[in-house]
Amino acid sequence: MGATLLSKALGLIRNTLLAAHYGTTETANAFSAALRIPLSFFDILFSAAILGCFIPVYNSIKSDNSDKNSSPEQTEFASVFFCSVSLISGIASIIGMIFASPIIKTVAAGLLPETSALAASLLRILFPMVAFAAGAYTLVGVLQSRGSFIAPALISSISNGGVIIYFIFIDRGGDGIYGLAFAYMISWLLQLITLAVPLLKSGFKLKFKVDFKNPNLKKALKMAPPILIGSWLVPAGTLLGTYFSSMTETSGAVSVFDYANNIYFIAAGILTYSVCNYLFPKLSRISDTDINDFNESVQNGIRGSLFVILPVSAALLVLSGEATAVLYMRGSFTPEAAQTTAGVLAVIVLGMPAFAIIEFFSRVFFAKKQPLPAAAAALAGTCVNALSTSIFIKSNLFSGSVNAVGAGNALGQLAAATVLIVFAVIKLKGLFTLNFVVQIIKCALCSVVSFVVMYLLHSLIRANPYQSSVVMNIAVAVYIFAAGAAVFLFGAKLTRLKLK
């Protein structure tokens, strides 16, 4: 969690510098659209498929006595998987570079012609990130399966640090956006190299071998289709956000949605991904052997995630203005842009608890080698997102505002979480005990009371975050969040809320 927190903190600094240098200009719109495409493309075709297929199969192969060592069969599988994924993702990157212009015109159809042309040029530079990320994620799977979690959690620090260095010492705005695209692409290559070093030092040696007849690779590929679909919710939501944002009447809507979405995923991801990544290899190992230990691990993971996610989402809902102003409001990022971004953030945050449930239960079903529930949830969530956003944009409620995109995104996540909970009740026997459900309800009630207290305090202060200094906004946020946290913890003690 500490390593993940560092990575997310550097990600915030990177986004802050991007906002300060480019604001919500057409250049920022072009870069946001171009960057989202390879990242979302990777998430849709490779991300969950790599970890969701690789880790369960790798951990199902008999290993040596120590978790730190790999058997020859595991090493063979890892080598074949790495080379196969690298080959496929490399070809996909080349295709993406060739068809950059039509891809941009499809994904961000509402961009101005000049902005669309710039975005296509940037996309050609950024698309190799897909191949670098595919290789890096495979190595993440190997390291996590061997009990190493620090290096995988730190890789984002490497890429974020590289981009930050570019901003500080090289970027001067304007045409520097091309250099920024190269900085992102090179930083993702550094991620791959950073993961390879600890593996080599541990004696793990990958063989460069492509063998689609490998039995373990066949097993992983057989699991891939439903796992691929099960991973679509977040990247599809991001692409839908980019598409619908370009259609709204809000100035700089594509970059506004991107800035708000970045804060959301950083806040939601710190604990959620830490818990999920730590427990997933263990759940894969015990899914078919110890049902009691499996259920207890799942319960502890969900309780631990919601114990932090619920009060943090309540705080972010109240303090979206202060958070956006502190992080972004400087340089080219105007108070008007900060207010618009905060409005989107406040709406997206409503889906944060659902995000934690989706990520955790998806991995639970992947560990059980039952990817269909995650696939059904992702399809349901994506459809709800697309349908509700298209309705919201045309409705009087949002009047063409980019807030409609945030609302659709949140509803999509709530729908997906609901589907996964229903599947979990049906398929995971003995998980939803009375005590477990009561603890979740207690956590939710404590968070609601905490939100009410923070909202009332915020109303009494009546500070305008878009006209206040950074120091004032931080002071207000710290005061209100501390009060909310104290109320939540007091409620947890009063109701005897337990994490285990």
N, C-alpha and C positions, 0 to 999 in steps of 0.2 A: 504493500500500500504506500509506503514511503517513496519507493522508486516511481510508482505510478503518479503520486502527487507531484513529484519533481517534474516528471514529463508533462503533466497537465499544466503546471505553473509556467513552464517554458512555452507551452502552447498558447497560454494566455498572453504572454509577453509578445510572442510572434504575431498574434492577431491584433494586439494593441498597436504594434509598429505598422502593420498593414493598414489599419484604420487611420493612423496619424499621417501616413505618407500618401494614401490614395483616397481616403474617405469613402463617399458613396458615388464617386464619379463614374463616367462611362468606362474608364480604364479599369476601375475596381470591379464594375459589373462584368467586363470581359474576362478578367482574371478569375473571379469567383466562379463563373460558368465553366471556364476551361479547367480549373482545378477540380471542381466537383465531379466532372465526367470520368477521368481515369480512376479516381478514388472510389466512386460509386460503381463503376464498371468492375473494378477489382473485387469490391464487396459482393456484387451480384454473382460473379462467375467463380471466384476463387476463395475469398476470405474464409467464410464458414465451412466451405467444402474442404479446404485444406486442414483446418484444425478439427472440424467436426468429423471428417473421415479418417484423418491421419492418426489422431491421438487414440481413439477407441481401438483401431486395428493394431497400432504399434503396441499398446498396452495389453492387448489380448495375446500377443506373441510371448511365449515363455522367455524370460530374461535370466541373466545371471543372478546370483544371490543378492547382490547389492543393487539398489535403485540407481546408483551412479554409473553402473556399467550396462552395456547393451550386448545382447547375444548376437552371433553372426547373422541370424535370420532377421533380427531387428535392424541391424546395420544395412543389410541387403535391401530390405524394404524401404528404409529411409533414403538410401541412395537412388533407388529406382523412382521413388515418389518425387524426390527433389528434381531429378533430371527431366522426368516427364512433365511436371508442372512448369519448370523453367522453359522447356521447349514450347509448350502450348501457350503460355503467357507471352513468350517472346514473339510468336507469330501473331497473337492478338494485338500486341503493341504496334507491330508494323502495319497491320490492317487499320488500326485506329489512327495512325499518323497519316496514312494515305487518304482516308475518308474523313479527315478532321472537319472540313467545311460542312458537308451534309449532316454530320453528327451534331454540330453546333446548331445548325438551322432547325434540326428536329427537337433537340433537348431544350433550347432556349429560343423558341421561335419568335418571341416578341422583342428581341434585341434590335436596336438600330442597325442598319447595314454596316456602318463603319465599326461599330462595336462587335458585330458578329464576325467580321473579317479579322479583327484583332484577336478575338477569342480563338478562332481557328488556328492562327499562327502560334498562339501560346499553347494550344492543345497538342500541336505537333511536337513541341519541346517536352511537354509533361507526360505524354503517353508511355514512355519507357518505364515510368514509375510502376506500372502494372507488373512488369517482369521482375523488377527488383523486389517489390513487395511479396510476390509469390514465393520467391526463393527465401526471403526473410521469414515469412510465416511458417514455412516448412521447418526451418531451423528452430523457430520458437516452439513448435510442437515437439521436437526432439529434446530441447533443453527442459521444457516443463515436464515431460515424461520421465526425464532423468533426475527430477527433483531440483532443478535450477530455475528460479523465478526472478532473480534480480536482473540479470542481463536482458531477458525478454521485456521486462517492465521498463528498462532504461532506454530501449532503442529509440523511442519517440524523443527522448532527450537529445539524442544525437542529431536527428533530423531537424528538430526545432532549434537546437543550438546553432546548426549550420545556417539556417535561414536568418536567425537573429544577427549573427555575425555579418551576413550580407547587408542587412538593413542598416546596421550601425556604421559600417566602414565603407560600403560601396554604393548602395542605392541612394539616388537623389530624386526619385520621382520621374514622371514622364516616360521616356524610352527605357528607363531602368526596369520597367515591368518585364522586359525580355530576360534581363539578368536575373530577376527574381524567379522566373520560371526555371531557368537553369539551376539556380540555387536549390530549389525544391527537388529537382530531379537528381542532382548530385547527392543531396542529403539522404535521399532514400537509398542510393547505392551504398552510402556509408553505413546505413542500418544493416544491410546484408553483410558487409565486411565485419562490422562490430560483433555480430552473432557468430560468425565463422571462427573468430579468434578463440573464444573460450571453449568451443567444441574441439578445435584442433589441440589446444593445450591439455584437454582431458583425455586425449588419445583417440577420440572419435574421428574416423577418416571416411569421408564420403567417396564412393566410387562413381565415376562418370559413366553411367550405364542406363540406357533406355530399354525397358523390357515390359511391354504391355501384356505379356503372358504370365508375369509374376503373380502367383496365386493371391498373395496379400494385396497387391495392387488391384487385382480384379475385385477382391472383397471391398476395398475402399471405393472403387469406381461404381460398384453396385449400390452402395449407400449414397452416392453423390447426388443424384437427381432430386430426391426429396429434401436433402440437406441444403442444396442450392436454393430451392424454392423457400425453404424455411429461413434462409438468411436475407431474403429480399426486402423485408419490411423497412429497415433503416435506410439502405441505399436507395430503394425505390422511393421512399419518403423524401429523401434529399433531392433526387431527380425531379420528382413531382413538384417539390418546393421551388426548384429552379425554373421549371417550366411555367407553373402558375404565377410565380413572382414576376416573370417577364411580361405577363399578360395584365398585371394590375396597373392602376393609375398612380401608384406611389413612386415618387422620384427615387431612383437608385434601388429599386425593390429587390433585385437579385442579390446585390451585396448586402443590403439590410437583412434579408432572410439569412444569408450566410453568416453574418456577424452574430445574430441572435442564436442561430443553430449551433455555432461554435461554443458559445457560453453554456448553452444547454447540455451539450454532449460532454463538455469538460466536467461540469458539475455532476452530471448523472453517472459518468463513466468512472470516476476516481474509485468509489467503493464498489460499484457493481462489477466492473471488470476485474478488480483485485480479488474479490470473493470467487467469481466465476472461474477465473484462470487458475486459482489455487486449488479449488475443489474438483474441477473437471477431470484431471487425470485420476484422482482417487475414486471418484464416482464411476469412471470407466472400468477401474480394476475390480470394484466390489459390487457392480450392478447385478451380477448373476450369482454371487456367492453369499452375501450377507445382507438380507433384506432389511433387517433391523438397523444395522449400521448405516445402510444406504439411506433409509428414511430419516434417521436422526441427522445425518450430514446435510440432507436437503432442507430439513426443518431449520437447522442452525444457520444455514446459508441464507435462507429467505428472511428469517428473523433478523439476522445481522444486517442484511442489505436494507430492509425497510426501516430498521431502527434509525438509520442515518438518512436514507433517501426521503422519508416522509417529512421530518422536520426541516431538512434543507430545502426541499421543494416549497414548503410553506413560507420559509424565509425569503427565498428567491422570488416568489410570487409577490410578496410585499415590497421587496427591495430591488425590483428589476430596474427601476430608474437609477438608483444609486450605483448598482453594479455596472450598468452600461456606461454611465457617466465616468466612473472611476477608470474603467478599462479602456474606453475608446475616445472620450471627448477631449481631443487635443489635435493640434495640427489641422489637417484637412477635414477632420470629422467634427461637424458642427453640432451645436446643441439641438437643432431641429432633427438631424440625423440620429442623434442619441435618443431623443424622445420616440422617434418612429421605431428604432430598433428595440427599445425597452418595451414598447407595446406588443411587438411580436413575441419577445421573450416571455412576457407575462402569460401569454396564451399557450405557448408551447410547453411551459413548465407544468401545466395541468396534466400532461402525459408522463411526467417523470417517474412516479411510482409504477406505472404500467411498464415503462422501459425496463426497470429492474426485474419485474416479474417475467417479462418476455425473455430477457437475456438468460436469466437463471433457469427457467423451466425448459427453454430450448436446449440448453446444455444437458439438463437432466434427461430429456428424451433422447438426445444424441448418445449419451452414455449408455442408455438402455438399448441402443441400436434400434430406436423407434422414431425415425425422423418425420413421419407423416403428420403428427400433431403440430410440429413447428411449421411445416409446409402449409397446412390448413390455416393456421393462425396468420402467417405472413400474407397469404392470398386474401384472407378476409380483411386484414388491416389495410392492405394496399388498396383494395377496392373501396373500402369505407373512406379512406383518405382522399382518393381521386374524386369520388362521388360528392362527398361533403364539401370539399374545397371548391369544386365547380359550382355547387349550389350557393355556397357562402359568398363567392366573388360577385355573383349576380344579385344577391339579396340586399335588402335595405339595412340589414344588421351591420354589415361591414362596408357597404358602399364602394366596392372595388378596392378596398384597402388591402395591403399585404398581410394584415392581421388575419384575414380569411385563410391564408396559407398555413399560418401557425395553428389555427383552430382545427383545420382539416387534419393536420399532422398529429395533433394530440388525440383527436377522435379515432384515427387509425390505430394508434398505439393502444388506446383503451379497448378497442374491438379485438385486437390480436391477443391482448392479455386475458380478456374474458374467455376467448376460445381455448387458450392454453390451460386456464384454470379448470374449465369443464373437462378437458381431456385428462388432466391430472387427477381429478376426482374419480373419473371412471377407471383409469388405467393404473394409477399408483396406489394400490391397496394398502391401507394402514397409514398413509401419510397424513391425511387431514383428521387428526385426532381432535377431540374436544378441547384439550388443553392448548394445542397448537393454534386452533382457530381463535380461541379466546385471547391468546397472547397477541395475535395480529390485530384483533379488534381493539384491544387496549392501546396498542401502538398508534393506530389510526385516530382514536379518540384523543389521546394526548397531543397528537400533531394538530388536530382541529382546534383544541383549546389554545395551543401555542400560537397558531395562526391568528386567532381572534385577538389575543393579547398584542401581538406584533402589529396587526392592522390598526388597532385602537391607538397604540402608541405613535405609530406613523402618522395617523390623522391628527393627533394632538400637536405634534411637532410642526407640521405644515411647512416643512422645508422643501424648496423647489430644487431638485437635484441638478437640473439643467442650468441653473443660475448660481449654484453653490460651488465653492472650491473643492478640490480633491480631498483636502484635509477634512472639511466639513462633511462631505459625503461619507468618507470612511468612518468618521466619528458617529454619524447617525446610524450607519449600517452596523457598526460594532455594538452600539448601545442597544439597538432594537433586537439584533440577533442574540446578544447575550441574555436579554430579558426572555426572549422566546425559548432559548435553549434551557434556561433555568426553569421556566414553567414546564417544559417538556420533561426534563429530568425529575422534577418534583412529582409530576403526574406519574412518571414511570415508577418511582419509588412508592408513591401512595397506592398505586394499583398492583404493585408487586410484579411489574413487567420484567420478564426474564428473557435473556438471549439464548439460554440453553435449557 
